[in-house]
Amino acid sequence: MYLLAQIIDLYSLIVLVAVVMSWMRPNPRSQFVMFVRFLTDPVLEPIRRALPPMGGLDLSPLILLFGLQLLKGLLY
């Protein structure tokens, strides 16, 4: 259980890095940027499709982080 909680925490950190990167507009061809997107986009895209348009505001990372914390809470 502890290992799974650590993995959830690490993934949450990666999602936060993706959010900060979206504000900064780094080089999209950077290997680091491509790696973060490789890890986060497959999970964020279905959430984005399910959410109604919010006037350019992307709430999918917030919903994902909330879901990850709920999952982590269910572990204990």
Short mmCIF file of the C-alpha atoms (twelve columns), coordinates in Angstrom:
data_MODEL
# 
_entry.id   MODEL 
# 
loop_
_atom_site.group_PDB 
_atom_site.id 
_atom_site.type_symbol 
_atom_site.label_atom_id 
_atom_site.label_alt_id 
_atom_site.label_comp_id 
_atom_site.label_asym_id 
_atom_site.label_seq_id 
_atom_site.Cartn_x 
_atom_site.Cartn_y 
_atom_site.Cartn_z 
_atom_site.pdbx_PDB_model_num 
ATOM 1  C CA . MET A 1  0.000   0.000  0.000   1 
ATOM 2  C CA . TYR A 2  2.830   2.374  0.846   1 
ATOM 3  C CA . LEU A 3  4.454   1.888  -2.566  1 
ATOM 4  C CA . LEU A 4  1.190   2.592  -4.387  1 
ATOM 5  C CA . ALA A 5  0.697   5.760  -2.324  1 
ATOM 6  C CA . GLN A 6  4.217   6.865  -3.267  1 
ATOM 7  C CA . ILE A 7  3.497   6.221  -6.953  1 
ATOM 8  C CA . ILE A 8  0.313   8.300  -6.710  1 
ATOM 9  C CA . ASP A 9  2.296   11.121 -5.086  1 
ATOM 10 C CA . LEU A 10 4.953   10.960 -7.798  1 
ATOM 11 C CA . TYR A 11 2.337   11.005 -10.563 1 
ATOM 12 C CA . SER A 12 0.604   13.950 -8.879  1 
ATOM 13 C CA . LEU A 13 3.904   15.809 -8.946  1 
ATOM 14 C CA . ILE A 14 4.301   15.022 -12.653 1 
ATOM 15 C CA . VAL A 15 0.796   16.388 -13.311 1 
ATOM 16 C CA . LEU A 16 1.725   19.581 -11.455 1 
ATOM 17 C CA . VAL A 17 4.873   19.886 -13.573 1 
ATOM 18 C CA . ALA A 18 2.695   19.567 -16.694 1 
ATOM 19 C CA . VAL A 19 0.447   22.368 -15.419 1 
ATOM 20 C CA . VAL A 20 3.391   24.683 -14.766 1 
ATOM 21 C CA . MET A 21 4.843   23.838 -18.174 1 
ATOM 22 C CA . SER A 22 1.555   24.815 -19.821 1 
ATOM 23 C CA . TRP A 23 1.931   28.286 -18.296 1 
ATOM 24 C CA . MET A 24 5.558   28.678 -19.371 1 
ATOM 25 C CA . ARG A 25 5.311   27.427 -22.992 1 
ATOM 26 C CA . PRO A 26 8.596   25.466 -23.138 1 
ATOM 27 C CA . ASN A 27 10.011  24.019 -26.342 1 
ATOM 28 C CA . PRO A 28 7.537   21.251 -27.313 1 
ATOM 29 C CA . ARG A 29 10.382  19.231 -28.864 1 
ATOM 30 C CA . SER A 30 12.292  19.049 -25.595 1 
ATOM 31 C CA . GLN A 31 12.690  15.458 -24.425 1 
ATOM 32 C CA . PHE A 32 11.598  16.414 -20.917 1 
ATOM 33 C CA . VAL A 33 8.413   18.076 -22.215 1 
ATOM 34 C CA . MET A 34 7.641   15.113 -24.464 1 
ATOM 35 C CA . PHE A 35 8.212   12.704 -21.544 1 
ATOM 36 C CA . VAL A 36 5.874   14.627 -19.211 1 
ATOM 37 C CA . ARG A 37 3.206   14.790 -21.908 1 
ATOM 38 C CA . PHE A 38 3.685   11.082 -22.645 1 
ATOM 39 C CA . LEU A 39 2.900   10.349 -18.991 1 
ATOM 40 C CA . THR A 40 0.024   12.790 -18.513 1 
ATOM 41 C CA . ASP A 41 -1.827  13.220 -21.817 1 
ATOM 42 C CA . PRO A 42 -3.316  9.690  -21.975 1 
ATOM 43 C CA . VAL A 43 -5.000  10.288 -18.613 1 
ATOM 44 C CA . LEU A 44 -5.914  13.945 -19.124 1 
ATOM 45 C CA . GLU A 45 -7.402  13.624 -22.634 1 
ATOM 46 C CA . PRO A 46 -10.485 11.549 -21.615 1 
ATOM 47 C CA . ILE A 47 -11.164 14.016 -18.786 1 
ATOM 48 C CA . ARG A 48 -10.855 16.942 -21.226 1 
ATOM 49 C CA . ARG A 49 -13.313 15.286 -23.619 1 
ATOM 50 C CA . ALA A 50 -15.814 14.667 -20.822 1 
ATOM 51 C CA . LEU A 51 -15.742 18.238 -19.501 1 
ATOM 52 C CA . PRO A 52 -17.860 20.910 -21.136 1 
ATOM 53 C CA . PRO A 53 -15.979 23.920 -22.583 1 
ATOM 54 C CA . MET A 54 -14.968 26.345 -19.842 1 
ATOM 55 C CA . GLY A 55 -13.971 29.370 -21.904 1 
ATOM 56 C CA . GLY A 56 -10.375 28.286 -22.438 1 
ATOM 57 C CA . LEU A 57 -9.836  27.133 -18.852 1 
ATOM 58 C CA . ASP A 58 -8.564  23.555 -18.565 1 
ATOM 59 C CA . LEU A 59 -9.766  21.999 -15.317 1 
ATOM 60 C CA . SER A 60 -8.759  18.444 -16.223 1 
ATOM 61 C CA . PRO A 61 -5.513  18.478 -14.163 1 
ATOM 62 C CA . LEU A 62 -7.461  19.654 -11.126 1 
ATOM 63 C CA . ILE A 63 -9.988  16.848 -11.536 1 
ATOM 64 C CA . LEU A 64 -7.195  14.318 -12.050 1 
ATOM 65 C CA . LEU A 65 -5.343  15.485 -8.934  1 
ATOM 66 C CA . PHE A 66 -8.574  15.325 -6.930  1 
ATOM 67 C CA . GLY A 67 -9.198  11.785 -8.193  1 
ATOM 68 C CA . LEU A 68 -5.654  10.718 -7.357  1 
ATOM 69 C CA . GLN A 69 -6.031  12.018 -3.817  1 
ATOM 70 C CA . LEU A 70 -9.357  10.195 -3.466  1 
ATOM 71 C CA . LEU A 71 -7.690  6.991  -4.659  1 
ATOM 72 C CA . LYS A 72 -4.843  7.503  -2.211  1 
ATOM 73 C CA . GLY A 73 -7.330  8.087  0.594   1 
ATOM 74 C CA . LEU A 74 -9.069  4.816  -0.216  1 
ATOM 75 C CA . LEU A 75 -5.783  2.975  0.266   1 
ATOM 76 C CA . TYR A 76 -5.639  3.807  3.958   1 
# 
